[in-house]
Amino acid sequence: MNSLYQDGDYVSAEGAMVGLRVRDEACARALVQRTDYDMQTDGPYPETGCFEPPHGR
């Protein structure tokens, strides 16, 4: 779900990201691609809701 470091740059994979907030306590995040999928659960982030805040470079 996060960008990967390849060939000297950060690259985001193609696909759709979905974030679903479950009340105030939890979030469900999913990434769907043509060849892969991923699902994670976590608590919400104060800055960005269900998605992890971007990292400083």
C-alpha distance matrix in Angstrom:
0.0 3.8 6.7 9.0 12.7 14.8 18.4 18.9 16.2 12.5 10.9 8.0 7.8 10.0 9.5 9.7 7.7 10.3 11.4 14.7 16.9 19.4 22.4 22.3 21.0 17.6 14.4 12.5 8.9 8.0 6.3 9.4 10.5 14.0 13.8 10.9 9.3 7.5 9.0 9.3 12.4 13.4 16.0 15.8 15.7 19.0 17.9 15.0 15.3 12.4 9.6 9.5 12.1 11.7 13.2 16.6 17.5
3.8 0.0 3.8 6.5 9.8 12.6 16.1 16.0 13.2 9.5 8.9 6.9 8.3 11.2 11.8 12.3 10.3 13.0 13.6 17.1 18.8 21.5 24.1 23.4 22.3 19.2 16.2 15.0 11.7 11.5 9.9 12.9 13.4 16.8 16.5 14.0 12.8 11.1 12.4 11.9 14.5 14.7 16.8 16.3 15.3 18.4 16.8 14.4 15.6 13.4 10.0 8.6 10.3 9.0 9.9 13.2 13.8
6.7 3.8 0.0 3.8 6.8 9.3 12.6 12.5 9.6 5.9 5.2 4.4 6.9 10.3 12.1 13.3 12.3 15.5 16.6 20.2 22.1 25.0 27.5 26.8 25.8 22.8 19.8 18.6 15.1 14.4 12.1 14.5 14.1 17.0 16.8 15.0 14.7 13.7 15.7 15.6 18.3 18.4 20.4 19.7 18.2 21.0 18.8 16.6 18.4 16.5 12.9 11.5 12.1 9.7 10.0 12.5 12.1
9.0 6.5 3.8 0.0 3.8 6.1 9.8 10.1 8.2 5.4 5.3 6.4 8.1 11.8 14.1 16.0 15.4 18.6 19.8 23.4 25.3 27.9 30.6 29.8 28.6 25.5 22.6 21.2 17.8 16.9 14.4 16.3 15.3 17.7 16.8 15.3 15.7 14.9 17.3 17.4 20.4 20.6 22.9 22.6 21.2 24.0 22.1 20.1 21.8 19.8 16.3 14.5 15.2 12.7 12.0 14.1 12.9
12.7 9.8 6.8 3.8 0.0 3.8 6.9 6.6 5.5 4.4 6.2 9.0 11.0 14.6 17.3 19.4 18.9 22.2 23.3 26.8 28.6 31.3 33.8 32.8 31.5 28.7 26.0 24.8 21.4 20.6 18.1 19.9 18.6 20.8 19.8 18.6 19.3 18.6 21.0 20.9 23.7 23.7 25.8 25.4 23.6 26.2 24.0 22.4 24.5 22.9 19.2 17.1 17.1 14.1 12.7 13.7 11.6
14.8 12.6 9.3 6.1 3.8 0.0 3.8 5.5 5.6 6.2 6.6 9.9 11.2 14.4 17.6 20.3 20.5 24.0 25.6 29.2 31.2 34.0 36.7 35.9 34.7 31.6 28.7 27.2 23.7 22.4 19.4 20.6 18.6 20.1 19.1 18.6 20.1 20.0 22.9 23.3 26.4 26.7 29.0 28.6 27.0 29.6 27.3 25.5 27.6 25.8 22.1 20.4 20.5 17.5 16.3 17.1 14.6
18.4 16.1 12.6 9.8 6.9 3.8 0.0 3.8 5.7 8.2 9.1 12.7 14.1 16.9 20.4 23.2 23.7 27.3 28.9 32.6 34.7 37.5 40.2 39.3 38.2 35.2 32.3 30.9 27.3 26.0 22.9 23.8 21.6 22.7 21.8 21.8 23.5 23.7 26.6 27.1 30.1 30.4 32.6 32.0 30.2 32.6 30.1 28.4 30.7 29.1 25.4 23.6 23.4 20.0 18.7 18.8 15.8
18.9 16.0 12.5 10.1 6.6 5.5 3.8 0.0 3.8 7.2 9.5 13.2 15.5 18.4 21.8 24.2 24.2 27.7 28.9 32.6 34.3 37.3 39.6 38.5 37.5 34.8 32.0 31.0 27.5 26.7 23.9 25.3 23.5 25.1 24.3 24.0 25.2 24.9 27.5 27.5 30.2 30.0 31.8 31.0 28.8 30.9 28.2 27.0 29.6 28.4 24.7 22.5 21.8 18.2 16.4 16.0 12.7
16.2 13.2 9.6 8.2 5.5 5.6 5.7 3.8 0.0 3.8 6.3 10.0 12.7 15.6 18.8 21.0 20.9 24.4 25.6 29.3 31.1 34.2 36.5 35.4 34.7 31.9 29.1 28.1 24.6 23.8 21.1 22.6 21.0 22.9 22.6 22.1 23.0 22.7 25.0 25.0 27.7 27.5 29.1 28.1 25.9 27.9 25.1 23.7 26.3 25.2 21.4 19.6 18.7 15.1 13.8 13.7 10.8
12.5 9.5 5.9 5.4 4.4 6.2 8.2 7.2 3.8 0.0 3.8 6.8 10.0 13.0 15.9 17.7 17.3 20.7 21.9 25.6 27.3 30.4 32.7 31.7 31.0 28.2 25.3 24.3 20.8 20.2 17.6 19.4 18.2 20.5 20.3 19.4 19.8 19.3 21.5 21.4 24.0 23.8 25.5 24.4 22.4 24.6 21.9 20.3 22.7 21.5 17.7 15.9 15.4 12.0 11.2 11.9 9.9
10.9 8.9 5.2 5.3 6.2 6.6 9.1 9.5 6.3 3.8 0.0 3.8 6.5 9.4 12.5 14.7 14.9 18.6 20.3 24.1 26.2 29.3 32.0 31.4 30.7 27.6 24.4 23.0 19.3 18.0 15.0 16.3 14.8 16.9 17.0 16.3 17.1 17.1 19.6 20.2 23.1 23.4 25.4 24.4 22.9 25.3 22.7 20.5 22.5 20.9 17.2 16.2 16.3 13.3 13.4 14.8 13.3
8.0 6.9 4.4 6.4 9.0 9.9 12.7 13.2 10.0 6.8 3.8 0.0 3.8 6.5 9.1 11.0 11.2 14.8 16.7 20.5 22.9 26.0 28.7 28.4 27.8 24.7 21.3 19.7 15.9 14.5 11.5 12.9 11.8 14.4 14.8 13.9 14.1 14.2 16.5 17.3 20.2 20.8 22.8 21.8 20.6 23.2 20.8 18.1 19.8 17.9 14.4 14.0 14.6 12.2 13.3 15.4 14.8
7.8 8.3 6.9 8.1 11.0 11.2 14.1 15.5 12.7 10.0 6.5 3.8 0.0 3.8 6.5 9.3 10.3 14.0 16.6 20.1 23.0 25.8 28.9 29.0 28.3 24.9 21.3 19.1 15.3 13.2 9.6 10.1 8.3 10.7 11.1 10.5 11.3 12.1 15.0 16.6 19.8 21.1 23.5 22.8 22.3 25.1 23.1 20.1 21.1 18.8 15.6 15.8 17.1 15.3 16.6 18.9 18.4
10.0 11.2 10.3 11.8 14.6 14.4 16.9 18.4 15.6 13.0 9.4 6.5 3.8 0.0 3.8 7.2 9.5 13.1 16.2 19.7 22.8 25.7 28.8 29.4 29.0 25.5 21.8 19.4 15.7 13.1 9.5 8.8 6.7 8.7 10.4 10.5 11.3 13.0 15.7 17.8 20.9 22.5 24.8 23.8 23.6 26.3 24.2 20.9 21.7 19.3 16.6 17.5 18.9 17.3 19.2 21.5 21.2
9.5 11.8 12.1 14.1 17.3 17.6 20.4 21.8 18.8 15.9 12.5 9.1 6.5 3.8 0.0 3.8 6.7 10.0 13.5 16.6 20.0 22.8 26.0 26.9 26.6 23.0 19.3 16.7 13.1 10.2 6.7 5.6 4.6 7.3 9.6 9.2 9.1 10.9 13.2 15.7 18.6 20.5 22.8 22.0 22.3 25.1 23.4 19.8 19.9 17.4 15.2 16.8 18.7 17.9 20.2 22.9 23.2
9.7 12.3 13.3 16.0 19.4 20.3 23.2 24.2 21.0 17.7 14.7 11.0 9.3 7.2 3.8 0.0 3.8 6.6 10.2 13.2 16.6 19.5 22.6 23.7 23.6 20.2 16.4 13.9 10.6 8.1 5.7 5.4 6.8 9.8 12.2 11.1 9.6 10.7 12.0 14.2 16.6 18.4 20.4 19.3 19.9 22.5 21.1 17.4 17.1 14.6 12.9 15.2 17.3 17.1 19.9 22.9 23.7
7.7 10.3 12.3 15.4 18.9 20.5 23.7 24.2 20.9 17.3 14.9 11.2 10.3 9.5 6.7 3.8 0.0 3.8 6.8 10.2 13.4 16.3 19.4 20.2 20.0 16.7 12.9 10.7 7.2 5.7 4.6 6.6 9.1 12.7 14.3 12.3 9.9 9.5 9.9 11.3 13.3 14.8 16.6 15.5 16.2 18.9 17.7 14.0 13.5 10.8 9.2 11.7 14.1 14.5 17.5 20.7 22.0
10.3 13.0 15.5 18.6 22.2 24.0 27.3 27.7 24.4 20.7 18.6 14.8 14.0 13.1 10.0 6.6 3.8 0.0 3.8 6.6 10.1 12.9 16.0 17.3 17.3 14.0 10.2 8.1 5.6 5.2 6.5 8.4 11.7 15.0 16.6 14.3 11.3 10.5 9.5 10.5 11.7 13.3 14.8 13.6 15.1 17.7 17.1 13.4 11.9 9.1 8.9 12.2 14.8 16.1 19.3 22.6 24.4
11.4 13.6 16.6 19.8 23.3 25.6 28.9 28.9 25.6 21.9 20.3 16.7 16.6 16.2 13.5 10.2 6.8 3.8 0.0 3.8 6.6 9.7 12.6 13.5 13.7 10.5 6.9 5.8 4.5 6.6 9.1 11.7 15.1 18.5 19.8 17.1 13.8 12.0 9.9 9.7 9.7 10.5 11.4 10.0 11.8 14.4 14.3 10.8 8.6 5.7 6.8 10.3 13.1 15.2 18.4 21.7 24.0
14.7 17.1 20.2 23.4 26.8 29.2 32.6 32.6 29.3 25.6 24.1 20.5 20.1 19.7 16.6 13.2 10.2 6.6 3.8 0.0 3.8 6.4 9.5 11.2 11.5 8.6 5.6 5.2 6.4 8.7 11.9 14.0 17.7 20.9 22.2 19.4 15.8 14.0 11.2 10.7 9.6 10.5 10.9 9.9 12.6 14.9 15.6 12.5 9.4 7.0 9.5 12.9 15.7 18.3 21.4 24.8 27.3
16.9 18.8 22.1 25.3 28.6 31.2 34.7 34.3 31.1 27.3 26.2 22.9 23.0 22.8 20.0 16.6 13.4 10.1 6.6 3.8 0.0 3.8 6.1 7.4 8.2 6.1 4.4 6.5 8.7 11.8 15.1 17.6 21.2 24.5 25.6 22.7 19.0 16.7 13.6 12.1 9.9 9.7 8.8 7.5 10.7 12.5 14.0 11.6 7.9 6.4 10.0 13.0 15.5 18.6 21.6 24.8 27.7
19.4 21.5 25.0 27.9 31.3 34.0 37.5 37.3 34.2 30.4 29.3 26.0 25.8 25.7 22.8 19.5 16.3 12.9 9.7 6.4 3.8 0.0 3.8 6.4 6.5 5.1 5.5 7.5 10.8 13.7 17.3 19.6 23.4 26.5 27.4 24.2 20.5 18.0 14.5 12.9 10.1 10.1 9.2 9.2 12.9 14.6 16.7 14.8 11.0 9.6 13.2 15.8 18.5 21.8 24.5 27.8 30.8
22.4 24.1 27.5 30.6 33.8 36.7 40.2 39.6 36.5 32.7 32.0 28.7 28.9 28.8 26.0 22.6 19.4 16.0 12.6 9.5 6.1 3.8 0.0 3.8 5.7 6.6 8.3 11.0 14.1 17.3 20.8 23.2 26.9 30.1 31.0 27.9 24.2 21.7 18.1 16.2 13.1 12.3 10.2 9.8 13.2 13.9 16.6 15.3 11.6 11.3 15.2 17.5 19.6 23.2 25.9 28.9 32.1
22.3 23.4 26.8 29.8 32.8 35.9 39.3 38.5 35.4 31.7 31.4 28.4 29.0 29.4 26.9 23.7 20.2 17.3 13.5 11.2 7.4 6.4 3.8 0.0 3.8 6.2 8.5 12.0 14.8 18.3 21.7 24.6 28.1 31.5 32.3 29.1 25.4 22.5 19.1 16.6 13.2 11.3 8.3 7.6 10.6 10.9 14.0 13.5 10.0 10.6 14.2 16.0 17.7 21.4 23.8 26.7 30.1
21.0 22.3 25.8 28.6 31.5 34.7 38.2 37.5 34.7 31.0 30.7 27.8 28.3 29.0 26.6 23.6 20.0 17.3 13.7 11.5 8.2 6.5 5.7 3.8 0.0 3.8 7.3 10.6 13.7 17.3 20.8 23.7 27.3 30.7 31.0 27.6 23.9 20.7 17.2 14.3 10.7 8.7 5.9 7.1 10.4 11.7 15.0 14.5 11.1 10.6 14.1 15.3 17.5 21.2 23.2 26.3 29.6
17.6 19.2 22.8 25.5 28.7 31.6 35.2 34.8 31.9 28.2 27.6 24.7 24.9 25.5 23.0 20.2 16.7 14.0 10.5 8.6 6.1 5.1 6.6 6.2 3.8 0.0 3.8 6.9 10.1 13.5 17.1 20.0 23.6 27.0 27.2 23.8 20.1 17.0 13.4 10.7 7.1 5.8 4.4 6.0 9.7 12.1 14.7 13.3 9.9 8.2 11.6 13.0 15.8 19.3 21.4 24.8 27.8
14.4 16.2 19.8 22.6 26.0 28.7 32.3 32.0 29.1 25.3 24.4 21.3 21.3 21.8 19.3 16.4 12.9 10.2 6.9 5.6 4.4 5.5 8.3 8.5 7.3 3.8 0.0 3.8 6.5 10.1 13.5 16.5 20.0 23.5 24.0 20.6 16.9 14.0 10.7 8.4 5.7 5.4 5.5 5.8 9.2 12.0 13.8 11.6 8.3 5.5 8.6 10.8 13.9 17.0 19.5 23.0 25.8
12.5 15.0 18.6 21.2 24.8 27.2 30.9 31.0 28.1 24.3 23.0 19.7 19.1 19.4 16.7 13.9 10.7 8.1 5.8 5.2 6.5 7.5 11.0 12.0 10.6 6.9 3.8 0.0 3.8 6.8 10.5 13.2 16.8 20.1 20.5 17.2 13.4 10.7 7.3 5.9 4.5 6.6 8.5 9.2 12.1 15.3 16.4 13.7 10.9 7.4 9.4 11.7 15.2 17.7 20.2 23.8 26.3
8.9 11.7 15.1 17.8 21.4 23.7 27.3 27.5 24.6 20.8 19.3 15.9 15.3 15.7 13.1 10.6 7.2 5.6 4.5 6.4 8.7 10.8 14.1 14.8 13.7 10.1 6.5 3.8 0.0 3.8 7.0 10.2 13.6 17.1 17.6 14.4 10.8 8.2 5.8 5.3 6.2 8.1 10.4 10.4 12.3 15.7 15.9 12.8 10.8 7.1 7.5 9.8 13.4 15.3 17.8 21.5 23.6
8.0 11.5 14.4 16.9 20.6 22.4 26.0 26.7 23.8 20.2 18.0 14.5 13.2 13.1 10.2 8.1 5.7 5.2 6.6 8.7 11.8 13.7 17.3 18.3 17.3 13.5 10.1 6.8 3.8 0.0 3.8 6.5 10.0 13.4 14.0 10.9 7.3 5.6 4.4 6.4 8.8 11.4 14.0 14.2 15.8 19.2 19.0 15.7 14.1 10.5 10.1 12.3 15.7 16.9 19.3 22.9 24.5
6.3 9.9 12.1 14.4 18.1 19.4 22.9 23.9 21.1 17.6 15.0 11.5 9.6 9.5 6.7 5.7 4.6 6.5 9.1 11.9 15.1 17.3 20.8 21.7 20.8 17.1 13.5 10.5 7.0 3.8 0.0 3.8 6.7 10.3 11.0 8.2 5.4 5.2 6.6 9.0 12.0 14.3 17.0 16.9 17.9 21.2 20.4 17.0 16.2 12.9 11.4 13.1 16.1 16.4 18.7 22.1 23.2
9.4 12.9 14.5 16.3 19.9 20.6 23.8 25.3 22.6 19.4 16.3 12.9 10.1 8.8 5.6 5.4 6.6 8.4 11.7 14.0 17.6 19.6 23.2 24.6 23.7 20.0 16.5 13.2 10.2 6.5 3.8 0.0 3.8 7.0 8.3 6.4 4.6 6.8 8.8 12.0 15.1 17.7 20.4 20.3 21.5 24.7 23.9 20.3 19.4 16.2 14.9 16.8 19.6 19.7 22.0 25.3 26.0
10.5 13.4 14.1 15.3 18.6 18.6 21.6 23.5 21.0 18.2 14.8 11.8 8.3 6.7 4.6 6.8 9.1 11.7 15.1 17.7 21.2 23.4 26.9 28.1 27.3 23.6 20.0 16.8 13.6 10.0 6.7 3.8 0.0 3.8 5.4 5.1 5.8 8.9 11.8 15.0 18.3 20.8 23.7 23.5 24.3 27.4 26.3 22.7 22.4 19.3 17.5 19.0 21.4 20.8 22.8 25.8 26.0
14.0 16.8 17.0 17.7 20.8 20.1 22.7 25.1 22.9 20.5 16.9 14.4 10.7 8.7 7.3 9.8 12.7 15.0 18.5 20.9 24.5 26.5 30.1 31.5 30.7 27.0 23.5 20.1 17.1 13.4 10.3 7.0 3.8 0.0 3.8 6.0 8.2 11.8 14.8 18.2 21.6 24.3 27.2 27.2 28.0 31.2 30.0 26.4 26.0 22.9 21.2 22.7 25.1 24.4 26.2 29.1 28.9
13.8 16.5 16.8 16.8 19.8 19.1 21.8 24.3 22.6 20.3 17.0 14.8 11.1 10.4 9.6 12.2 14.3 16.6 19.8 22.2 25.6 27.4 31.0 32.3 31.0 27.2 24.0 20.5 17.6 14.0 11.0 8.3 5.4 3.8 0.0 3.8 7.3 10.8 14.3 17.6 21.2 24.0 27.2 27.6 28.5 31.9 30.9 27.5 27.1 23.8 22.0 23.0 25.6 24.8 26.2 29.2 28.9
10.9 14.0 15.0 15.3 18.6 18.6 21.8 24.0 22.1 19.4 16.3 13.9 10.5 10.5 9.2 11.1 12.3 14.3 17.1 19.4 22.7 24.2 27.9 29.1 27.6 23.8 20.6 17.2 14.4 10.9 8.2 6.4 5.1 6.0 3.8 0.0 3.8 7.1 10.6 13.9 17.5 20.4 23.7 24.3 25.3 28.8 28.1 24.8 24.2 20.8 19.2 20.0 22.9 22.5 23.9 27.0 27.1
9.3 12.8 14.7 15.7 19.3 20.1 23.5 25.2 23.0 19.8 17.1 14.1 11.3 11.3 9.1 9.6 9.9 11.3 13.8 15.8 19.0 20.5 24.2 25.4 23.9 20.1 16.9 13.4 10.8 7.3 5.4 4.6 5.8 8.2 7.3 3.8 0.0 3.8 7.0 10.5 14.0 17.0 20.2 20.9 22.2 25.7 25.3 22.0 21.1 17.5 16.3 17.5 20.7 20.8 22.5 25.9 26.5
7.5 11.1 13.7 14.9 18.6 20.0 23.7 24.9 22.7 19.3 17.1 14.2 12.1 13.0 10.9 10.7 9.5 10.5 12.0 14.0 16.7 18.0 21.7 22.5 20.7 17.0 14.0 10.7 8.2 5.6 5.2 6.8 8.9 11.8 10.8 7.1 3.8 0.0 3.8 6.8 10.5 13.4 16.8 17.8 19.1 22.8 22.7 19.6 18.5 14.8 13.8 14.7 18.1 18.7 20.2 23.8 24.8
9.0 12.4 15.7 17.3 21.0 22.9 26.6 27.5 25.0 21.5 19.6 16.5 15.0 15.7 13.2 12.0 9.9 9.5 9.9 11.2 13.6 14.5 18.1 19.1 17.2 13.4 10.7 7.3 5.8 4.4 6.6 8.8 11.8 14.8 14.3 10.6 7.0 3.8 0.0 3.8 7.0 10.3 13.7 15.0 16.9 20.5 20.9 18.0 16.3 12.5 12.4 13.6 17.3 18.6 20.4 24.2 25.7
9.3 11.9 15.6 17.4 20.9 23.3 27.1 27.5 25.0 21.4 20.2 17.3 16.6 17.8 15.7 14.2 11.3 10.5 9.7 10.7 12.1 12.9 16.2 16.6 14.3 10.7 8.4 5.9 5.3 6.4 9.0 12.0 15.0 18.2 17.6 13.9 10.5 6.8 3.8 0.0 3.8 6.7 10.3 12.0 13.8 17.6 18.4 15.9 14.1 10.4 10.6 11.3 15.1 16.9 18.5 22.3 24.2
12.4 14.5 18.3 20.4 23.7 26.4 30.1 30.2 27.7 24.0 23.1 20.2 19.8 20.9 18.6 16.6 13.3 11.7 9.7 9.6 9.9 10.1 13.1 13.2 10.7 7.1 5.7 4.5 6.2 8.8 12.0 15.1 18.3 21.6 21.2 17.5 14.0 10.5 7.0 3.8 0.0 3.8 7.1 9.5 12.0 15.6 17.1 15.0 12.6 9.2 10.6 11.5 15.2 17.7 19.4 23.1 25.5
13.4 14.7 18.4 20.6 23.7 26.7 30.4 30.0 27.5 23.8 23.4 20.8 21.1 22.5 20.5 18.4 14.8 13.3 10.5 10.5 9.7 10.1 12.3 11.3 8.7 5.8 5.4 6.6 8.1 11.4 14.3 17.7 20.8 24.3 24.0 20.4 17.0 13.4 10.3 6.7 3.8 0.0 3.8 6.6 8.9 12.4 14.3 12.8 10.6 7.9 9.5 9.7 13.0 16.0 17.6 21.1 23.8
16.0 16.8 20.4 22.9 25.8 29.0 32.6 31.8 29.1 25.5 25.4 22.8 23.5 24.8 22.8 20.4 16.6 14.8 11.4 10.9 8.8 9.2 10.2 8.3 5.9 4.4 5.5 8.5 10.4 14.0 17.0 20.4 23.7 27.2 27.2 23.7 20.2 16.8 13.7 10.3 7.1 3.8 0.0 3.8 6.6 9.5 12.1 11.3 8.8 7.3 9.8 10.1 12.7 16.2 17.9 21.1 24.2
15.8 16.3 19.7 22.6 25.4 28.6 32.0 31.0 28.1 24.4 24.4 21.8 22.8 23.8 22.0 19.3 15.5 13.6 10.0 9.9 7.5 9.2 9.8 7.6 7.1 6.0 5.8 9.2 10.4 14.2 16.9 20.3 23.5 27.2 27.6 24.3 20.9 17.8 15.0 12.0 9.5 6.6 3.8 0.0 3.8 6.4 8.8 7.9 5.1 4.9 7.6 8.5 10.5 14.2 16.4 19.5 22.8
15.7 15.3 18.2 21.2 23.6 27.0 30.2 28.8 25.9 22.4 22.9 20.6 22.3 23.6 22.3 19.9 16.2 15.1 11.8 12.6 10.7 12.9 13.2 10.6 10.4 9.7 9.2 12.1 12.3 15.8 17.9 21.5 24.3 28.0 28.5 25.3 22.2 19.1 16.9 13.8 12.0 8.9 6.6 3.8 0.0 3.8 5.5 5.6 4.9 6.1 7.1 6.8 7.5 11.3 13.4 16.1 19.6
19.0 18.4 21.0 24.0 26.2 29.6 32.6 30.9 27.9 24.6 25.3 23.2 25.1 26.3 25.1 22.5 18.9 17.7 14.4 14.9 12.5 14.6 13.9 10.9 11.7 12.1 12.0 15.3 15.7 19.2 21.2 24.7 27.4 31.2 31.9 28.8 25.7 22.8 20.5 17.6 15.6 12.4 9.5 6.4 3.8 0.0 3.8 6.0 6.0 8.8 10.0 9.8 9.2 12.8 14.8 16.9 20.6
17.9 16.8 18.8 22.1 24.0 27.3 30.1 28.2 25.1 21.9 22.7 20.8 23.1 24.2 23.4 21.1 17.7 17.1 14.3 15.6 14.0 16.7 16.6 14.0 15.0 14.7 13.8 16.4 15.9 19.0 20.4 23.9 26.3 30.0 30.9 28.1 25.3 22.7 20.9 18.4 17.1 14.3 12.1 8.8 5.5 3.8 0.0 3.8 6.2 9.2 9.0 8.7 6.9 10.0 12.4 14.1 17.7
15.0 14.4 16.6 20.1 22.4 25.5 28.4 27.0 23.7 20.3 20.5 18.1 20.1 20.9 19.8 17.4 14.0 13.4 10.8 12.5 11.6 14.8 15.3 13.5 14.5 13.3 11.6 13.7 12.8 15.7 17.0 20.3 22.7 26.4 27.5 24.8 22.0 19.6 18.0 15.9 15.0 12.8 11.3 7.9 5.6 6.0 3.8 0.0 3.8 6.3 5.8 6.7 5.9 9.0 12.2 14.5 17.8
15.3 15.6 18.4 21.8 24.5 27.6 30.7 29.6 26.3 22.7 22.5 19.8 21.1 21.7 19.9 17.1 13.5 11.9 8.6 9.4 7.9 11.0 11.6 10.0 11.1 9.9 8.3 10.9 10.8 14.1 16.2 19.4 22.4 26.0 27.1 24.2 21.1 18.5 16.3 14.1 12.6 10.6 8.8 5.1 4.9 6.0 6.2 3.8 0.0 3.8 5.7 7.8 8.7 12.1 15.2 17.9 21.1
12.4 13.4 16.5 19.8 22.9 25.8 29.1 28.4 25.2 21.5 20.9 17.9 18.8 19.3 17.4 14.6 10.8 9.1 5.7 7.0 6.4 9.6 11.3 10.6 10.6 8.2 5.5 7.4 7.1 10.5 12.9 16.2 19.3 22.9 23.8 20.8 17.5 14.8 12.5 10.4 9.2 7.9 7.3 4.9 6.1 8.8 9.2 6.3 3.8 0.0 3.8 6.7 9.1 12.2 15.2 18.4 21.3
9.6 10.0 12.9 16.3 19.2 22.1 25.4 24.7 21.4 17.7 17.2 14.4 15.6 16.6 15.2 12.9 9.2 8.9 6.8 9.5 10.0 13.2 15.2 14.2 14.1 11.6 8.6 9.4 7.5 10.1 11.4 14.9 17.5 21.2 22.0 19.2 16.3 13.8 12.4 10.6 10.6 9.5 9.8 7.6 7.1 10.0 9.0 5.8 5.7 3.8 0.0 3.8 6.3 8.8 11.9 15.2 17.9
9.5 8.6 11.5 14.5 17.1 20.4 23.6 22.5 19.6 15.9 16.2 14.0 15.8 17.5 16.8 15.2 11.7 12.2 10.3 12.9 13.0 15.8 17.5 16.0 15.3 13.0 10.8 11.7 9.8 12.3 13.1 16.8 19.0 22.7 23.0 20.0 17.5 14.7 13.6 11.3 11.5 9.7 10.1 8.5 6.8 9.8 8.7 6.7 7.8 6.7 3.8 0.0 3.8 6.4 8.8 12.3 15.0
12.1 10.3 12.1 15.2 17.1 20.5 23.4 21.8 18.7 15.4 16.3 14.6 17.1 18.9 18.7 17.3 14.1 14.8 13.1 15.7 15.5 18.5 19.6 17.7 17.5 15.8 13.9 15.2 13.4 15.7 16.1 19.6 21.4 25.1 25.6 22.9 20.7 18.1 17.3 15.1 15.2 13.0 12.7 10.5 7.5 9.2 6.9 5.9 8.7 9.1 6.3 3.8 0.0 3.8 6.4 9.4 12.5
11.7 9.0 9.7 12.7 14.1 17.5 20.0 18.2 15.1 12.0 13.3 12.2 15.3 17.3 17.9 17.1 14.5 16.1 15.2 18.3 18.6 21.8 23.2 21.4 21.2 19.3 17.0 17.7 15.3 16.9 16.4 19.7 20.8 24.4 24.8 22.5 20.8 18.7 18.6 16.9 17.7 16.0 16.2 14.2 11.3 12.8 10.0 9.0 12.1 12.2 8.8 6.4 3.8 0.0 3.8 6.6 9.2
13.2 9.9 10.0 12.0 12.7 16.3 18.7 16.4 13.8 11.2 13.4 13.3 16.6 19.2 20.2 19.9 17.5 19.3 18.4 21.4 21.6 24.5 25.9 23.8 23.2 21.4 19.5 20.2 17.8 19.3 18.7 22.0 22.8 26.2 26.2 23.9 22.5 20.2 20.4 18.5 19.4 17.6 17.9 16.4 13.4 14.8 12.4 12.2 15.2 15.2 11.9 8.8 6.4 3.8 0.0 3.8 6.4
16.6 13.2 12.5 14.1 13.7 17.1 18.8 16.0 13.7 11.9 14.8 15.4 18.9 21.5 22.9 22.9 20.7 22.6 21.7 24.8 24.8 27.8 28.9 26.7 26.3 24.8 23.0 23.8 21.5 22.9 22.1 25.3 25.8 29.1 29.2 27.0 25.9 23.8 24.2 22.3 23.1 21.1 21.1 19.5 16.1 16.9 14.1 14.5 17.9 18.4 15.2 12.3 9.4 6.6 3.8 0.0 3.8
17.5 13.8 12.1 12.9 11.6 14.6 15.8 12.7 10.8 9.9 13.3 14.8 18.4 21.2 23.2 23.7 22.0 24.4 24.0 27.3 27.7 30.8 32.1 30.1 29.6 27.8 25.8 26.3 23.6 24.5 23.2 26.0 26.0 28.9 28.9 27.1 26.5 24.8 25.7 24.2 25.5 23.8 24.2 22.8 19.6 20.6 17.7 17.8 21.1 21.3 17.9 15.0 12.5 9.2 6.4 3.8 0.0
